[in-house]
Amino acid sequence: MGRIAYFCTMILYNTTYQMPEADARDFVIWVHQVMLPRVNEFGHMKHGRLSRILSHKEEGTECFALQFEVESTARLHYWFVKQGKLLGEEMLKTFGNRVIGFSTMMEVIDGE
């Protein structure tokens, strides 16, 4: 059995958010009007997209996944230090602890 060759083409940075249904509309508006434009302005993160998660949600809540592509872990770290922390703090001021999230960093791989 041969080995599968692969290489990393980019980093996918995903943050999954959960919130009460009552906050979902405001969260989506905030992401589209505040977060995505600022992230796009910064220039390190690409192809930002917000998706609604249909599975694994608790009754009375909504879940969303916010994803960006980034060239390397070094660029992701730089973005987080310079901008990501500030956006997280602004989100906390806006929504308090009603919106919670966790982030996952993944390598996008191409196989041959």
C-alpha contacts under 8 A as a table, 3 or more apart, distances in Angstrom:
res1	aa1	res2	aa2	distance
4	I	111	G	6.85
4	I	112	E	6.80
5	A	111	G	5.79
5	A	112	E	5.67
6	Y	109	I	6.14
6	Y	110	D	5.44
6	Y	111	G	4.40
6	Y	112	E	6.34
7	F	109	I	5.42
7	F	110	D	5.79
7	F	111	G	6.98
8	C	11	I	7.76
8	C	107	E	5.89
8	C	108	V	5.63
8	C	109	I	4.51
8	C	110	D	6.69
9	T	71	E	7.95
9	T	107	E	7.38
9	T	108	V	5.72
9	T	109	I	5.74
9	T	110	D	6.87
10	M	69	E	6.76
10	M	70	V	6.12
10	M	71	E	5.15
10	M	72	S	6.41
10	M	107	E	6.02
10	M	108	V	5.42
10	M	109	I	7.58
11	I	69	E	5.74
11	I	70	V	5.20
11	I	71	E	6.06
11	I	72	S	5.94
11	I	73	T	6.94
11	I	105	M	6.80
11	I	106	M	5.62
11	I	107	E	4.68
11	I	108	V	5.89
12	L	67	Q	6.80
12	L	68	F	5.83
12	L	69	E	4.67
12	L	70	V	6.39
12	L	105	M	5.92
12	L	106	M	5.07
12	L	107	E	6.11
12	L	108	V	6.50
13	Y	67	Q	5.54
13	Y	68	F	5.25
13	Y	69	E	6.22
13	Y	70	V	7.35
13	Y	103	S	7.18
13	Y	104	T	5.98
13	Y	105	M	4.70
13	Y	106	M	6.39
14	N	65	A	6.49
14	N	66	L	5.62
14	N	67	Q	4.39
14	N	68	F	6.61
14	N	103	S	5.57
14	N	104	T	5.18
14	N	105	M	6.36
14	N	106	M	7.95
15	T	65	A	5.62
15	T	66	L	5.23
15	T	67	Q	6.49
15	T	101	G	6.38
15	T	102	F	5.50
15	T	103	S	4.11
15	T	104	T	6.23
16	T	63	C	6.97
16	T	64	F	5.69
16	T	65	A	4.40
16	T	66	L	6.41
16	T	101	G	5.29
16	T	102	F	5.55
16	T	103	S	6.35
17	Y	63	C	5.46
17	Y	64	F	5.23
17	Y	65	A	6.30
17	Y	66	L	7.94
17	Y	99	V	6.51
17	Y	100	I	5.51
17	Y	101	G	4.16
17	Y	102	F	6.82
18	Q	61	T	6.71
18	Q	62	E	5.78
18	Q	63	C	4.44
18	Q	64	F	6.66
18	Q	99	V	5.77
18	Q	100	I	5.45
18	Q	101	G	6.23
19	M	23	D	6.40
19	M	24	A	6.64
19	M	61	T	5.45
19	M	62	E	5.56
19	M	63	C	6.56
19	M	98	R	5.68
19	M	99	V	4.68
19	M	100	I	6.57
20	P	23	D	5.58
20	P	24	A	6.77
20	P	60	G	6.00
20	P	61	T	4.31
20	P	62	E	6.13
20	P	98	R	6.83
20	P	99	V	7.68
21	E	24	A	5.25
21	E	25	R	7.99
21	E	60	G	5.67
21	E	61	T	4.72
21	E	62	E	5.33
22	A	25	R	7.24
23	D	26	D	5.51
23	D	27	F	6.07
23	D	98	R	7.77
24	A	27	F	5.04
24	A	28	V	6.22
24	A	62	E	6.34
25	R	28	V	5.27
25	R	29	I	6.30
26	D	29	I	5.08
26	D	30	W	6.03
27	F	30	W	5.03
27	F	31	V	6.13
28	V	31	V	5.19
28	V	32	H	6.24
29	I	32	H	5.25
29	I	33	Q	5.90
30	W	33	Q	5.21
30	W	34	V	5.35
30	W	35	M	6.69
31	V	34	V	5.54
31	V	35	M	4.69
31	V	36	L	5.89
32	H	35	M	6.27
32	H	36	L	5.51
32	H	37	P	7.17
33	Q	36	L	6.83
33	Q	37	P	6.62
34	V	37	P	5.87
34	V	38	R	6.33
35	M	38	R	5.35
35	M	39	V	6.12
35	M	87	L	7.02
36	L	39	V	5.15
36	L	40	N	6.00
36	L	48	G	6.75
37	P	40	N	5.12
37	P	41	E	6.03
38	R	41	E	4.99
38	R	42	F	6.33
39	V	42	F	5.25
39	V	43	G	6.85
39	V	44	H	7.83
39	V	45	M	6.59
39	V	83	Q	7.82
40	N	43	G	5.40
40	N	44	H	7.69
40	N	45	M	6.61
40	N	46	K	6.92
40	N	48	G	7.82
42	F	45	M	7.54
42	F	79	W	7.98
42	F	83	Q	7.98
43	G	46	K	7.29
44	H	70	V	6.44
44	H	71	E	7.77
44	H	75	R	6.56
44	H	76	L	7.46
44	H	79	W	6.66
45	M	48	G	7.30
45	M	68	F	5.86
45	M	69	E	5.72
45	M	70	V	5.00
45	M	71	E	7.93
45	M	76	L	7.67
45	M	79	W	7.88
46	K	68	F	5.63
46	K	69	E	5.01
46	K	70	V	6.17
47	H	67	Q	7.80
47	H	68	F	5.63
47	H	69	E	6.03
48	G	66	L	7.11
48	G	67	Q	5.54
48	G	68	F	4.50
48	G	69	E	7.14
49	R	66	L	5.78
49	R	67	Q	5.46
49	R	68	F	6.77
50	L	64	F	6.75
50	L	65	A	5.73
50	L	66	L	4.52
50	L	67	Q	6.55
51	S	64	F	5.49
51	S	65	A	5.16
51	S	66	L	6.46
52	R	62	E	7.76
52	R	63	C	6.06
52	R	64	F	4.40
52	R	65	A	6.36
53	I	56	H	7.71
53	I	57	K	7.67
53	I	62	E	7.63
53	I	63	C	5.29
53	I	64	F	5.24
53	I	65	A	6.67
54	L	57	K	7.14
54	L	63	C	7.68
57	K	61	T	6.60
57	K	62	E	6.68
57	K	63	C	6.53
58	E	61	T	5.65
58	E	62	E	7.76
70	V	73	T	7.66
70	V	75	R	6.93
70	V	76	L	6.40
71	E	75	R	6.63
71	E	76	L	7.84
72	S	75	R	5.31
72	S	76	L	6.35
73	T	76	L	4.92
73	T	77	H	6.06
74	A	77	H	5.12
74	A	78	Y	6.21
75	R	78	Y	5.00
75	R	79	W	6.11
76	L	79	W	5.10
76	L	80	F	6.10
77	H	80	F	5.06
77	H	81	V	6.19
78	Y	81	V	5.28
78	Y	82	K	6.09
79	W	82	K	5.21
79	W	83	Q	5.47
79	W	84	G	6.06
80	F	83	Q	5.39
80	F	84	G	3.99
80	F	85	K	5.81
81	V	84	G	6.25
81	V	85	K	6.14
82	K	85	K	7.16
82	K	86	L	7.59
83	Q	86	L	5.32
83	Q	87	L	6.30
84	G	87	L	5.19
84	G	88	G	6.17
85	K	88	G	5.04
85	K	89	E	6.24
86	L	89	E	5.06
86	L	90	E	6.21
87	L	90	E	4.98
87	L	91	M	6.10
88	G	91	M	5.05
88	G	92	L	6.22
89	E	92	L	5.02
89	E	93	K	6.29
90	E	93	K	5.04
90	E	94	T	6.17
91	M	94	T	5.03
91	M	95	F	5.94
91	M	96	G	7.43
92	L	95	F	5.33
92	L	96	G	4.63
92	L	97	N	6.63
92	L	99	V	7.79
93	K	96	G	5.58
95	F	98	R	5.79
95	F	99	V	6.13
96	G	99	V	6.85
97	N	100	I	6.42
